[in-house]
Amino acid sequence: MANIVFCKKYQKELEGLERAPLPGAKGQEILAHVSKQAWLEWQALQTMIINEKHLNLMQPDTRKYLLEQMDKFFNNEPTDRLQGYVDPNDIQEL
């Protein structure tokens, strides 16, 4: 049976993650309040941020920055924009 959570990003009940994606309290919070859909979307955005900004995940400041961006994403607050990125959904056919 799927784990159902009230997703704080989408403000409705959706399928949750099978296990905590991070260790500790932060992982448990995500497990309890973030849907699988929102987590997968965050992972895609996180990958784009890491690649665009050439981030080094070995640096503590980088990990802190990504956690801040993650919190903003799940709370529907604006995250840092990626230069030159155009969402395919925003492209209009000529």
C-alpha positions, -999 to 999 in steps of 0.1 A, spaced: 0 0 0 13 34 -10 23 59 17 -1 90 14 10 124 27 -4 158 27 21 175 4 31 210 15 41 219 -21 8 209 -37 -14 213 -6 -32 180 -12 -29 144 -4 -5 126 -28 17 95 -28 47 99 -5 82 86 -6 90 51 5 118 62 28 135 93 41 157 108 13 180 125 38 193 114 72 181 129 105 152 152 112 152 169 78 147 135 61 119 126 84 102 160 78 104 154 40 91 119 44 61 131 63 52 163 43 65 160 8 50 139 -20 70 117 -43 60 140 -72 74 171 -55 106 152 -45 112 141 -81 106 177 -93 131 190 -67 157 165 -78 155 177 -114 157 213 -103 186 206 -79 205 189 -108 200 219 -130 212 243 -102 243 222 -95 252 220 -132 244 256 -141 262 271 -111 291 245 -112 285 237 -75 310 216 -55 290 194 -31 321 189 -10 318 224 3 295 229 34 283 263 20 271 246 -11 251 220 8 236 247 30 226 267 -1 209 237 -17 190 230 15 178 266 15 167 263 -22 149 230 -14 130 246 15 119 275 -8 109 250 -35 87 230 -12 72 261 4 63 275 -30 87 305 -26 108 317 -55 141 298 -60 172 311 -77 166 313 -114 190 296 -138 205 319 -164 194 311 -199 170 283 -189 137 283 -207 110 260 -194 98 239 -223 62 246 -212 68 283 -217 78 280 -253 51 291 -278 50 277 -313 56 302 -340 
